[in-house]
Amino acid sequence: MVLSQLPLGEFGRVTAIEGGHGVRRNLNQLGIHVGDVVSLARRGAFRGPLLVLVHGMQVALGRGVANRVYVEPVGTHAGKGGSRE
């Protein structure tokens, strides 16, 4: 599933990032890497940006970028709160 499909408050582990070097670089600069645990905190109205929790920080992602981040659900508790385990 892609990040934008993750239910609010659920945690997911990033399994893949689709896209070119620019997309990966931008996500890496925001602290989102393959293996990280992320949570979807809020969805913007009218297909607006998504607020994602990663490494204890809130990061806003556009839906187009969020649709390039693949996650596998890990439940409602991430263990170390958004870190690579």
N, C-alpha and C positions, 0 to 999 in steps of 0.2 A: 504494500500500500504506500501511497505517497503521503508526505507530511501533512498536506492540507486535509486529508481524510482521517487523520488521527482524532479520536474523540477528545473533547475538552477535558483537561485534567489527567488524561492518561499519559503514560510514558512510552516512548518508543526508542529503540536503538537504531541509529543511522546505519543502513546496510550498503547503500550505494548513492552516489551523486552522479546524475546524468547531465551531460553537457560538456562544453569545452573548457579550456584552461581558464578563461575569464570567470566562468561561473564557479569553478572550484576555488580559484584564488579569492574571490569575493567572500564565499562561505567560510573559507579558512581564516580570513581576516576577521570575520564575525565570531570565530570560535567554534564553527560547526565542521566536524570531521567525521569520516567513517568510523564507527565504533562508539561515538558519543551517544549518551542518553539525553533525549530532549523531551519536552512536554509542550503541548499546545495550550497556551494560557487564555487566548482571546482571538476571536475572529472579527475583523472589521466589517462594518455594515456595508451593504451593497457591493460585495465582492472586494472589499478593501483589504489592506494588509493583515497578516497574521502576526500575533505576538507569541514568540517562542521563548521558552526558558531553556537555557543551556549554560552549564557551569555557574549557576547561581545568578546569571545575568538575563535580562529581557532583551530580545532582539526582534526587530520588526522585519518581516520578509514579505515581499510581494507574492501573490498567489502563483505567478508564473515561475518564480524561483522555487517556491515551496513544492510545486509539482514536479520538480527535478530531484527532490530529496526523497529517497526511499527509506522507509522505516519498518521495523517489525515490532509490534506491540510487546511491551514487557510488563504491563499492568499499571496499577495506580501508585506503586512505590518503586522508586528508581534505585534504592540502596544508598548510593553516595550523592544523590542529588544532582544528576546531570554530568557525571564524570565518566571517563572511559573506565570500564572494569575488565 
